[in-house]
């Protein structure tokens, strides 16, 4: 099932959560809303699910693609998916190399 299909199948629940948060944010714990969104996405293989108070959802799928779902006012939903690129190469010099000016 695609992310768009997951969102479409659960859109009423997501909108309901968003509306309720807007009405009850002074009284309710936001962590309960995060749990509810996780229950929608995790059975479909999405991990690292995060939710902002403006109802932007981010997660990683099983292909390590990052997904972002923005729930806007008036029923507007935007879904983005991309492969994060991370350059983890870095040169670390020991204290002796720093003093001697030796390049690695």
URGI-V231099 format. One record per run of one state. SS is the DSSP state (A for helix, B for strand, O for the rest). FROM is the first residue (numbers start at 0). LEN is the number of residues. Records with the same first field share a line. If there is no record, write none. Layout:
BEGIN
SS=FROM-LEN / FROM-LEN
END
This chain:
BEGIN
O=0-2 / 24-5 / 44-2 / 51-4 / 60-4 / 71-1 / 75-1 / 83-11 / 100-4
A=2-22 / 29-15 / 72-3 / 94-6
B=46-5 / 55-5 / 64-7 / 76-7
END
